[in-house]
Amino acid sequence: MGRRSNQRRRPPLSIYALDTALWGIYTSQQNAEQIRTNPETYVRGYDLTAEEADALRNQNFGALLDLGAHPFLMYKMALRIEGGFSIDFLQRYLGPLRNHSLRDIVT
């Protein structure tokens, strides 16, 4: 038996907006720099709920996962913000996710 998910059902458009914001950081060094230096401006560019915006602003990966963010996009966004892979990065990234579980992912 797997762990029960902490997630609530999110409207598909809300998840789409959140994943689009993550994709924007993953695919753009300029956006990665903006979320690091001026996260409020970055999140205002997307139709996010207050909870989603707060999680993204604070790079709260556990909350992002619980809100329905796609785990691949979360990881790639975090890697872009970090500037590259290291074991230290991986441990910092995965540590807060230990008590969270994946949702069913449909692409």
N, CA, C and O of each residue as an XYZ file, in Angstrom:
428
protein
N       0.835     -1.182      0.000
C       0.000      0.000      0.000
C       0.880      1.246      0.000
O       1.826      1.334      0.783
N       0.583      2.198     -0.858
C       1.313      3.453     -0.896
C       0.785      4.432      0.130
O      -0.282      4.248      0.715
N       1.555      5.462      0.326
C       1.108      6.516      1.226
C      -0.034      7.275      0.606
O      -0.127      7.418     -0.613
N      -0.880      7.746      1.446
C      -2.000      8.548      0.978
C      -1.498      9.941      0.615
O      -0.684     10.520      1.335
N      -1.970     10.463     -0.470
C      -1.558     11.780     -0.931
C      -2.098     12.870     -0.024
O      -3.222     12.787      0.471
N      -1.275     13.900      0.188
C      -1.688     15.080      0.950
C      -2.473     16.055      0.080
O      -2.956     17.070      0.580
N      -2.606     15.770     -1.188
C      -3.137     16.721     -2.150
C      -4.651     16.793     -2.158
O      -5.356     15.811     -1.923
N      -5.115     17.991     -2.438
C      -6.529     18.209     -2.718
C      -6.663     18.241     -4.238
O      -5.695     18.524     -4.944
N      -7.857     17.953     -4.739
C      -8.091     18.048     -6.177
C      -8.033     19.510     -6.584
O      -8.708     20.345     -5.981
N      -7.247     19.831     -7.583
C      -7.109     21.194     -8.086
C      -7.783     21.272     -9.444
O      -7.766     20.304    -10.204
N      -8.371     22.411     -9.754
C      -8.939     22.580    -11.097
C      -7.835     22.471    -12.147
O      -6.739     22.991    -11.938
N      -8.103     21.805    -13.272
C      -7.074     21.631    -14.297
C      -6.442     22.938    -14.757
O      -5.236     22.974    -15.002
N      -7.219     24.017    -14.881
C      -6.637     25.281    -15.332
C      -5.698     25.862    -14.296
O      -4.718     26.516    -14.653
N      -5.974     25.641    -13.024
C      -5.079     26.105    -11.974
C      -3.749     25.360    -12.055
O      -2.684     25.971    -11.964
N      -3.812     24.054    -12.225
C      -2.588     23.263    -12.362
C      -1.844     23.680    -13.626
O      -0.616     23.760    -13.619
N      -2.564     23.943    -14.699
C      -1.939     24.376    -15.949
C      -1.182     25.683    -15.742
O      -0.049     25.816    -16.205
N      -1.783     26.642    -15.059
C      -1.118     27.928    -14.809
C       0.139     27.725    -13.973
O       1.175     28.332    -14.246
N       0.052     26.881    -12.966
C       1.209     26.609    -12.115
C       2.320     25.937    -12.918
O       3.478     26.345    -12.835
N       1.978     24.924    -13.684
C       2.987     24.243    -14.494
C       3.581     25.172    -15.552
O       4.766     25.067    -15.866
N       2.785     26.066    -16.098
C       3.290     27.036    -17.068
C       4.320     27.956    -16.422
O       5.337     28.278    -17.036
N       4.065     28.378    -15.196
C       5.023     29.219    -14.470
C       6.327     28.457    -14.216
O       7.412     29.022    -14.351
N       6.222     27.183    -13.851
C       7.421     26.362    -13.637
C       8.191     26.191    -14.943
O       9.417     26.300    -14.969
N       7.462     25.923    -16.027
C       8.077     25.762    -17.351
C       8.827     27.034    -17.744
O       9.919     26.970    -18.307
N       8.237     28.178    -17.446
C       8.880     29.446    -17.773
C      10.234     29.603    -17.105
O      11.158     30.162    -17.697
N      10.360     29.119    -15.889
C      11.642     29.189    -15.175
C      12.610     28.148    -15.727
O      13.786     28.438    -15.947
N      12.115     26.951    -15.948
C      12.942     25.852    -16.462
C      13.565     26.210    -17.809
O      14.715     25.855    -18.071
N      12.831     26.899    -18.654
C      13.292     27.152    -20.018
C      13.963     28.504    -20.213
O      14.399     28.809    -21.323
N      14.060     29.318    -19.174
C      14.612     30.658    -19.344
C      15.506     31.055    -18.172
O      15.055     31.133    -17.029
N      16.770     31.300    -18.470
C      17.690     31.775    -17.436
C      17.230     33.127    -16.897
O      17.381     33.406    -15.707
N      16.672     33.966    -17.765
C      16.168     35.275    -17.335
C      15.037     35.110    -16.315
O      15.008     35.816    -15.307
N      14.116     34.190    -16.568
C      13.030     33.944    -15.608
C      13.564     33.346    -14.313
O      13.077     33.674    -13.232
N      14.562     32.472    -14.416
C      15.170     31.898    -13.206
C      15.795     32.998    -12.363
O      15.684     32.988    -11.137
N      16.443     33.932    -13.013
C      17.040     35.060    -12.284
C      15.950     35.920    -11.645
O      16.106     36.390    -10.518
N      14.854     36.123    -12.362
C      13.771     36.941    -11.812
C      13.125     36.282    -10.592
O      12.819     36.972     -9.620
N      12.911     34.974    -10.621
C      12.292     34.319     -9.464
C      13.244     34.357     -8.272
O      12.795     34.353     -7.126
N      14.546     34.394     -8.526
C      15.530     34.517     -7.441
C      15.557     35.921     -6.861
O      15.605     36.093     -5.643
N      15.525     36.927     -7.732
C      15.741     38.303     -7.282
C      14.464     39.095     -7.049
O      14.437     39.985     -6.199
N      13.404     38.786     -7.793
C      12.154     39.530     -7.670
C      10.972     38.587     -7.900
O      10.253     38.715     -8.891
N      10.776     37.641     -6.982
C       9.746     36.619     -7.195
C       8.336     37.184     -7.307
O       7.503     36.621     -8.018
N       8.058     38.273     -6.627
C       6.710     38.858     -6.676
C       6.343     39.260     -8.102
O       5.230     39.004     -8.560
N       7.271     39.882     -8.789
C       7.026     40.287    -10.175
C       6.805     39.064    -11.062
O       5.922     39.067    -11.920
N       7.602     38.027    -10.857
C       7.447     36.827    -11.685
C       6.081     36.186    -11.485
O       5.402     35.889    -12.468
N       5.660     35.966    -10.259
C       4.390     35.262    -10.028
C       3.194     36.083    -10.492
O       2.163     35.514    -10.851
N       3.310     37.415    -10.493
C       2.204     38.256    -10.963
C       1.909     38.043    -12.443
O       0.819     38.376    -12.910
N       2.854     37.499    -13.175
C       2.666     37.261    -14.603
C       1.839     36.021    -14.924
O       1.621     35.708    -16.095
N       1.379     35.317    -13.900
C       0.631     34.072    -14.103
C      -0.657     34.097    -13.298
O      -0.735     34.753    -12.259
N      -1.654     33.391    -13.772
C      -2.962     33.339    -13.112
C      -2.939     32.258    -12.026
O      -3.554     31.200    -12.166
N      -2.216     32.552    -10.943
C      -2.042     31.596     -9.851
C      -2.946     31.950     -8.687
O      -3.279     33.116     -8.474
N      -3.342     30.931     -7.934
C      -4.047     31.195     -6.681
C      -3.037     31.791     -5.704
O      -1.830     31.707     -5.927
N      -3.526     32.386     -4.633
C      -2.629     32.956     -3.619
C      -1.716     31.875     -3.048
O      -0.534     32.119     -2.806
N      -2.263     30.685     -2.835
C      -1.486     29.570     -2.279
C      -0.386     29.121     -3.253
O       0.742     28.848     -2.843
N      -0.725     29.048     -4.531
C       0.263     28.667     -5.547
C       1.360     29.719     -5.655
O       2.545     29.391     -5.703
N       0.955     30.990     -5.693
C       1.929     32.077     -5.796
C       2.880     32.069     -4.606
O       4.085     32.259     -4.770
N       2.345     31.849     -3.413
C       3.172     31.815     -2.212
C       4.170     30.656     -2.278
O       5.347     30.834     -1.967
N       3.706     29.482     -2.678
C       4.596     28.320     -2.774
C       5.695     28.550     -3.805
O       6.847     28.181     -3.573
N       5.355     29.152     -4.934
C       6.349     29.411     -5.969
C       7.327     30.493     -5.527
O       8.538     30.343     -5.692
N       6.814     31.570     -4.973
C       7.662     32.662     -4.476
C       8.713     32.150     -3.491
O       9.871     32.565     -3.526
N       8.286     31.242     -2.615
C       9.165     30.726     -1.561
C       9.884     29.435     -1.948
O      10.595     28.847     -1.134
N       9.696     28.999     -3.186
C      10.285     27.752     -3.668
C      10.037     26.622     -2.671
O      10.940     25.866     -2.313
N       8.780     26.537     -2.237
C       8.341     25.507     -1.302
C       7.907     24.295     -2.131
O       6.746     24.184     -2.523
N       8.844     23.398     -2.388
C       8.596     22.296     -3.308
C       7.578     21.298     -2.773
O       6.834     20.704     -3.553
N       7.530     21.104     -1.471
C       6.503     20.237     -0.892
C       5.117     20.786     -1.158
O       4.215     20.048     -1.554
N       4.945     22.088     -0.942
C       3.647     22.724     -1.200
C       3.319     22.684     -2.688
O       2.177     22.413     -3.059
N       4.308     22.950     -3.547
C       4.066     22.897     -4.990
C       3.593     21.509     -5.413
O       2.657     21.380     -6.202
N       4.239     20.477     -4.888
C       3.833     19.112     -5.212
C       2.413     18.842     -4.733
O       1.605     18.267     -5.462
N       2.110     19.257     -3.506
C       0.762     19.062     -2.964
C      -0.292     19.828     -3.756
O      -1.445     19.404     -3.834
N       0.104     20.950     -4.341
C      -0.830     21.758     -5.123
C      -1.034     21.207     -6.533
O      -1.869     21.710     -7.285
N      -0.274     20.182     -6.886
C      -0.476     19.537     -8.179
C       0.570     19.836     -9.224
O       0.408     19.445    -10.380
N       1.648     20.524     -8.854
C       2.702     20.818     -9.823
C       3.300     19.518    -10.348
O       3.412     18.530     -9.621
N       3.681     19.535    -11.615
C       4.283     18.356    -12.231
C       5.695     18.178    -11.667
O       6.490     19.117    -11.702
N       6.021     16.989    -11.147
C       7.323     16.795    -10.498
C       8.517     16.996    -11.431
O       9.566     17.459    -10.984
N       8.383     16.661    -12.707
C       9.478     16.895    -13.653
C       9.755     18.385    -13.781
O      10.911     18.808    -13.753
N       8.698     19.184    -13.921
C       8.877     20.628    -14.058
C       9.435     21.237    -12.776
O      10.262     22.148    -12.829
N       8.987     20.742    -11.632
C       9.527     21.230    -10.354
C      11.031     20.983    -10.282
O      11.802     21.882     -9.948
N      11.435     19.762    -10.598
C      12.853     19.409    -10.522
C      13.677     20.244    -11.500
O      14.719     20.786    -11.131
N      13.217     20.347    -12.735
C      13.967     21.104    -13.739
C      14.033     22.590    -13.383
O      15.049     23.241    -13.626
N      12.946     23.134    -12.803
C      12.963     24.521    -12.347
C      13.999     24.695    -11.239
O      14.801     25.628    -11.274
N      13.979     23.797    -10.258
C      14.922     23.883     -9.138
C      16.363     23.773     -9.630
O      17.244     24.485     -9.147
N      16.598     22.889    -10.578
C      17.931     22.717    -11.140
C      18.383     23.981    -11.869
O      19.543     24.379    -11.763
N      17.477     24.608    -12.602
C      17.807     25.855    -13.310
C      18.147     26.964    -12.311
O      19.127     27.687    -12.489
N      17.338     27.091    -11.269
C      17.586     28.117    -10.253
C      18.927     27.870     -9.565
O      19.672     28.808     -9.283
N      19.224     26.608     -9.302
C      20.482     26.226     -8.640
C      21.691     26.525     -9.514
O      22.765     26.857     -9.013
N      21.509     26.404    -10.821
C      22.610     26.650    -11.740
C      23.334     25.385    -12.178
O      24.310     25.459    -12.924
N      22.873     24.240    -11.731
C      23.475     22.973    -12.135
C      23.346     21.930    -11.046
O      22.972     22.229     -9.912
N      23.663     20.704    -11.414
C      23.490     19.571    -10.511
C      24.663     19.433     -9.549
O      25.816     19.664     -9.914
N      24.350     19.056     -8.324
C      25.339     18.611     -7.341
C      24.609     17.701     -6.353
O      23.384     17.752     -6.244
N      25.353     16.886     -5.650
C      24.744     16.024     -4.635
C      24.114     16.884     -3.542
O      23.027     16.570     -3.056
N      24.787     17.961     -3.155
C      24.215     18.869     -2.144
C      22.871     19.420     -2.600
O      21.920     19.468     -1.820
N      22.790     19.838     -3.871
C      21.520     20.328     -4.414
C      20.446     19.250     -4.304
O      19.339     19.516     -3.835
N      20.774     18.040     -4.735
C      19.795     16.960     -4.729
C      19.286     16.674     -3.314
O      18.089     16.460     -3.117
N      20.172     16.670     -2.348
C      19.760     16.438     -0.964
C      18.867     17.567     -0.455
O      17.867     17.310      0.216
N      19.220     18.814     -0.768
C      18.384     19.957     -0.350
C      17.024     19.919     -1.033
O      16.012     20.259     -0.420
N      16.994     19.511     -2.283
C      15.744     19.455     -3.036
C      14.844     18.329     -2.529
O      13.653     18.541     -2.304
N      15.404     17.145     -2.351
C      14.595     15.982     -1.977
C      14.194     15.962     -0.507
O      13.140     15.424     -0.167
N      15.004     16.533      0.362
C      14.711     16.511      1.795
C      13.296     16.947      2.139
O      12.584     16.210      2.820
N      12.866     18.122      1.689
C      11.513     18.589      2.020
C      10.390     17.787      1.353
O       9.225     17.945      1.718
N      10.718     16.941      0.394
C       9.693     16.162     -0.313
C       9.446     14.791      0.312
O       8.560     14.063     -0.134
N      10.201     14.437      1.319
C      10.125     13.091      1.905
C       8.727     12.688      2.363
O       8.351     11.528      2.195
N       7.963     13.579      2.922
C       6.637     13.237      3.456
C       5.505     13.543      2.486
O       4.345     13.634      2.886
N       5.841     13.700      1.224
C       4.840     14.011      0.199
C       4.792     12.859     -0.794
O       5.756     12.106     -0.930
N       3.675     12.727     -1.482
C       3.558     11.663     -2.478
C       3.124     12.240     -3.814
O       2.548     13.325     -3.890
N       3.415     11.489     -4.859
C       3.070     11.919     -6.212
C       1.600     11.683     -6.495
O       0.992     10.738     -5.993
N       1.049     12.557     -7.305
C      -0.320     12.375     -7.788
C      -0.244     11.584     -9.084
O       0.837     11.358     -9.627
N      -1.400     11.168     -9.572
C      -1.446     10.568    -10.897
C      -1.131     11.659    -11.905
O      -1.714     12.742    -11.856
N      -0.224     11.381    -12.804
C       0.209     12.382    -13.767
C      -0.349     12.017    -15.132
O      -0.115     10.918    -15.636
N      -1.082     12.938    -15.721
C      -1.635     12.759    -17.054
C      -1.025     13.827    -17.934
O      -1.073     15.013    -17.607
N      -0.447     13.408    -19.053
C       0.137     14.385    -19.974
C      -0.529     14.298    -21.311
O      -0.175     15.042    -22.226
